[in-house]
Amino acid sequence: MLDQIIQTFQEASPYLLLGLLFSAIIQTLVSPEKITRWIGQNNFRSVLVSAAAGVPMPLCSCGVIPMAMSLRKSGASRGATLAFLISTPETGLDSIMLSFALLNPVIAIFRPFAAFVTAMIAGVMENGFDHSKEQSFQQEPKKDCCGHKEVQEGWLSRIRNGFNNSFVTLLGEMAPWLIFGLVISGVISFAIPSTVIQKFLGGGGIGSMLIMLAIGIPLYICASASTPIAASLLLKGASPGVVLVFLLAGPATNVTTILMVYRFLGKRALIIYLSSISVCALGFGLLLNAFYYQTGIDLQATIGYTAHCVDHTWQIAAAIVLAVLIGYALIRRYLKD
């Protein structure tokens, strides 16, 4: 079991580091203030921008709550806030890169697309039912004593903050759950017989997907941590559609997020939130199963294939670097706490 955990960590490390790098670059180039200015209107564009902005952001379903509530208090529309709450935890640059490494390119592309569409549907529905008149938010640039626009943050400071947020803060928040996901994937690979997975989760029908949906909705797990678990389920014989349901519903929802959506956005938004995630997860799960059935792609042969594109020496080097960064991030996090 330990060998399986170490091997999975080695294969995932180069792609996770690359995802964290992309995340740092995005945080350097795009400020939250810019996003907020684009999602203040109660219209289709605000939902579109919010859903698209959430796809690359590597935040878990609990970590996204304060940011989403901050956007809401800053003037983001209800639909845009709901779309952000869905697309952000369901995927991220780190989990997309991990999906390429541990799953396969088809699921790696299908996963963020499904997250984006789900968020769009929920946001448009919420804005459609919301007839309240809300003022859009426009943040005025800060000015100095002479009336000139004030540069809020220099580029060196933004680069430093972007990399610190990605490789220290974010990694420190994600690391415990990533380790948890690696351990669970090792347990599944070592202890659970393939016949059990194939019996309950191997079918391409709606029944096995409903089982996974019932497991995923109350579960707290981040998008990155869910990826190695999904890979183990696929190798044991679970259908790709069932695994996609887990990848969408598991990271997007948990009891805490459900309560917060009800508290800040209301009963209607909660119903739209849960129903859109459930229906879209099941629908895209069935669509993914149909895709594999029609194309005849051998799923077992493609799992983890992309990871082998990276030389083993580089995998070991990346694993060492990532392990050091995780240790540093965890020490910083718990010392700060």
N, C-alpha and C positions, 0 to 999 in steps of 0.2 A: 504493500500500500504506500509506504514511504517513497519507494522508487517512482511510483506513478505520480505522486504529488510533485516530486522534484523535477521529473521530466516535463510535466505540464507547466510548471513555473518557468523552466528554461525556454520552452517553446513560446510562452506568452510574453516573456520579458522584452524582447526587441520591439514588439508591436505596442506594448503598453508604454514603453519609453517614448516611442514615436507619437503615440496619442497624447501623452502629457506635454510633449514639445509643441504639438499643434495647438493644444489648449492654451499653453502659455502665450503663443503668438497671437491667438484670437483675443485673449484678455488684454494683451498689449495694444492691439490695434483698435478694438471696439470697446468703448466705455459703456457702463450701464446707463449713463445719462442719454447717450445716443439712442439706445434701444427704447428707453422710456418715452422719448419724444416721438417715436414712430408708432407706439401702440396705445396712445391716449384716446383716439377716436373710436366711437362705437360703430365700426364698419369692418368690411371684409379685409381691407389692407392690414388693419391692426392685428387681426387673427393670423393672417398669413405671415407677417413679420415675426410675431410672437412664436408661432409654431416652428418657423424656420430657425429662429435664434436659439430655441431650446434644443434642437437636434444635436448640435455639436458640443453643447455644454455638459461636462461630466459631473453632474450633481445627482445625488440619490433622492429618493422620494421624500425623505425628511429634511435633507439639506436644501431642497428647493423651496420649502415652505417659507422661510424668512425672506428669501429673495423675491418670491412671487407676491407675498404680502407687501413688501416694500414697493414693488412696482404698482400694486393696486393702490396703495396710499399715495403714490406719486401721481396718480391719474390714469393708470392703465384701465382699459375697459374690462368689464367682467368676462367677456368672451376671450379677450387676449390673455387675461390672467389664467383662465381655465386651460386654454391651449398650452400655455407655458408650463403649467403644472403637470401636463400629460407628456408632452414631447421631451421635456428635459430629463426626467428620471428614466424614461423608457430606453433611451439611447444616449450616446455621447461619443466623442472622438476616441476615448480610451476603449470603450466597449465595442465600437465599430472595428478598431484595429485588432482587438482580442477575438472578435468574431471571424475576421479573416484568418487569424492564426490557428484558432482551436476548432472552428466550425468549417465553413467553406465560403467562397465568394458569393454564392447565391443567397444564403441566409444573411451574410454580412451586408448585402445590398437591400434585401427584402426587409430586414429589421428596421432601419431608420426610415425607409419609405412608409412602412405600416405605422410607425410612430407619428410621422408627419401627418398622414391622412387622418388618423384617429384624432389628433389634436385639432386639426382643421374642422372636422365634423362637430366635435364638442364645442369649439369656440363659436362657430357660426350659429349653431343651435342656441347657445346661451345668449348671444347678441340678438338673435331673432326674437327670442321670448322677452328680452329686456327692453321695456318701453320707457324706462326712466331717462330723464334728460341729464346727462353728465357733462361737466366741463372738461374739455381736453386739456392736457398738461403740456405746457411749453416752458422749459427751463431757460430762463434768461442767463446769458453769460455773465459771470462775475466781472465787476469793474473796479478799478482802483480809484484812488481819491481824485484823479484827474479826469475820470470818465472813460479811460481806455479799457478795452477788454483785457481781462486778466487771464493769463495762461495758468490753468488750474494745476497742471502737472507736467514736468519735463519728461522728455523721451527716456532718458536714463532711468528716471524714477519709475516710469510706467513699465519699462522692460524688467527692472528689478522686481517690482510688485507682481507683474504677470508671472514670472518664473517662480517667485516665492509662493504665490497662490496655487500654482499648479503642482510644483515638485515638493512643496512642504505642507501647506495647509490642506490642499485637496488630497494628496497622497496619504497624509496622516489620517484623514477622515475615512478614506477608502480602504486603507491597508487591513484593518481588522476584518472587514467583510470580505476582502479578497482572499485573505488567509482562510477564513471560514469556508468560502466557496471552493478553494483548492482542497481542503480537508474533506468536505462533503463529496466532492467529485472522486477523491481517492477511495472513500468508503463505498460509494456506489460501484466503482470499478472492481473493488476487492471483495465486497461482502454480499452484494445483491445479485442473485442469479439472473441471467438474461431472460430466462423463461418468465420470471415475475414481471419484469418491465414489458416484455412483449405481450403478455396476457392483458395487462391493465392499460398500457400506454402505447402499444404497438399498432393498434387499429387506426385506420384513417378516418373513422367516423366521428360523429359529434359527441358520443358518449365519453370516450377517453379524453377529449378536449374539455368537456365539462368537469371531469374529475380534476384535471390540471388547473382549470380556472378557479375551482373552489379552493384548491391549495394555494394558488398564487395571490388571490385578492387580499387576504389578511396577512400574508407573509411579508416580513421586512427583509429585503435583500436588494443590493444595488445592482446596476446593470452589468458592471464588470464582474462582480462575484457570481452572478447568475450564469455567466458564459461558460466557465469550466464545468459547472453542474450540467448545463445543457449538452456539452460535448460528451460527458459520460453517459447521459441518458440516450443520446443518439447511438453511441457505440454499443450500448446494451440492447438496442432494438426499438426504442421509442420512435414514433413517426415524426417527421419534420414539423408537421402541423401542430402536434401536441407540444413539441419543444418551443415553437414560436409563441404559442399561447403563454407558456411559462415565461419566456423572455419579455413579453409585452405586459402581462398582468402582474407578474411578481415585482419588478422594479417600480411600476407606476403607482401601485396602491399598497397601503397597509392601514392598520387601524388608526394610527396617529394622523395620517394624511386625510383619511375619510372624515375624522372628527373635525379637523381644521377646515376642510372645505365646507362642511356644514356650518361651522361657526362663523366663518368670514364671508362666504358667498351664498349660503342659504340652502334650503331643502331642494329647490328646483335645480340648482347647479350641481348638487350632489347626485341627484338622479341622472342628470345628463352625463356627469363625470363617470359614474359606474356603468351606466348602460352603454355609453359609447366605447369605453375600454373593453367591456365584455363582448359586445356584438362585433366590434372590429377585430378583436383578437381571434374570435371563433371564425369570422369570415376570412381573414387573411390566413388562418391556419388551414382551412379547407382549400383555399386557393393555392397555398404552397404545396399541399399534398397533391393537388391536381396537376400542378406544374411538374413535379417529379414523376408522376404517373404518365403524363403525356410525353415528356421528353425522354424517359427511360434512363435518366442519369443514375448511376450507382452511388447512392448516398454514402454507404460505408467506405467506398474507395476515395471519396473526396474529403472526408472529415480530417481536419488537421493537415491537409495537403500543402496549404500555403506556408505553414510553419517550416516545412522542409526546404523552402526556397532560401532560408537564411542558414549560412554555414554553422556547423555545430560549435566551432570555436567562438564565433560571434554570439551565439546563444548563451554560452557559458559566461562570456564577458558581460553581456547585457544583464544576465541574472545576478552576477556579482554586484554590478553597479546599482541595479534596482534594489537588491537586498540592503545595500548600504544606505540608499536613499530612504527606504522604508524605515530602517532602524533610526535614522536621524529624524525623520518626520514624526515617528511615534514618540521619540524622546522629547522633541520640541513640543508636541501636542500635550503630553501628560505633565511635563514641567510647567507649561502654561496653565493647565487646569489646576 
